[in-house]
Amino acid sequence: MPQTILVLTPNWLGDAVMALPAVAALRRHHEAATLVVAARPSTAALFRMVPGVDGVITLGAGSWRADAEALARARADAALLLPNSFRSAWTVRRAGIAERWGFAADFRSPLLTKAVGRPRGRMHQSEYYLALVSALGMTRTGEPPRIVVPDEARRRAAELLARHGVGGDATVVGMAPGAAYGSAKQWPPERYGRLARLLHERRGIVSVLVGARADRAAGDGIVPGPDVVDLIGQTDLMVLAGVMARSRAFVSNDSGAMHMAAAVGLPVTAIFGATDERATAPLGQASASVPAHEILTCDVWCRPCMLRECPIDHRCMKGIEPGRACEAVERQLADRPASGEL
């Protein structure tokens, strides 16, 4: 049995979160092993909040040689490759890791010691990653993605919110109006603005906008005011997790922030247009403390098209009214205990 196992993680935040059930299965199967995760700078901090991960290596120094040297320092006996790329297999082999497990993809089978055939058919992305560990003889745990927000992240988030006038007694709903894949995934920003106003008028809620610097354009389309606090581009992943832990619910396009909010333990109202909710819906089941996620779509003939930009009139998103999203959030708040922070 390997003493140290290295996991190469997906590059995108949403995919990284959806891979957590597979990481949990690996952790359970190899309880005595040291589990080290290798991730890109954009997601490395996420894995520092994942239970059962013993160490995190940040990749992306500029070349595969530098990455291979970083991986070699982990002195791992085995590596699980969640990305399908040839480069990931080549880098792990060059790092001198004896056992290399992954899907047979991108002409890399000769570089793997256990090459697993890729599953066919439509499935959730989390099931895709679970299919790999299942084929390697690991039993699924049934656990949804889970991250534990450190006290320091909560403190920094509280200080940031306080600087924007959000006190500890305010009811906060997080919102992520951006999406990395393209504008076709984005509910129009003015709809987020109208939703924020409705929540404020009906329940006195403060909506907090979050996202990366690349989401700035989406935030610019939302008029600030007493009902909206704009933190887009002002948080790293740790502080973002702290803001989420301070929130009572979360509204998002299909994005990494959506998946991260679900992993923190928030009920999510997820707005899907161009992409397929059957493949990337937020994970996690309703419980006594967390209401069910709400998936909002508009039944039009052209979705899910999977395009980055809508070539017609974006009807899949424009057909979802702010009032409908407001009702979804209100249901979640009504079903959730009033104790507040996660």
Number of C-alpha atoms within 10 A of each C-alpha: 9 14 14 18 25 26 24 23 25 20 16 16 22 20 21 24 32 29 22 24 23 29 29 24 21 26 20 16 16 17 12 12 18 18 23 22 23 25 23 18 14 15 21 21 16 21 24 19 18 19 14 17 17 14 14 19 21 17 20 15 12 8 10 18 14 15 21 20 15 18 27 17 11 21 15 23 17 21 28 25 23 25 20 17 16 15 13 21 27 17 21 27 20 17 22 18 20 14 18 23 22 30 25 19 16 11 11 18 19 11 20 22 15 17 19 18 14 16 13 7 6 10 12 17 17 23 17 20 24 25 19 23 24 15 16 16 11 18 16 18 15 10 14 21 25 21 21 18 22 15 10 12 19 21 14 17 22 20 15 18 19 12 10 13 12 18 13 13 7 14 19 27 25 29 30 27 32 31 23 16 15 14 17 23 27 27 27 19 18 17 20 28 21 17 24 30 23 19 22 17 11 10 11 16 20 22 29 23 27 26 27 19 14 13 17 17 13 22 25 13 15 20 17 15 13 14 20 24 22 21 20 24 15 13 19 14 20 20 21 26 26 27 29 31 26 23 24 26 28 26 29 26 23 29 27 22 29 30 26 26 30 27 24 19 25 31 30 31 25 24 27 27 31 25 21 16 18 11 14 20 25 31 25 21 14 12 10 8 15 22 22 19 24 19 15 19 19 16 13 12 9 14 19 16 15 16 16 15 15 18 8 7 8 20 18 24 24 15 14 20 16 21 14 12 23 21 14 19 24 16 14 23 17 10 16 20 13 11 8 15 14 16
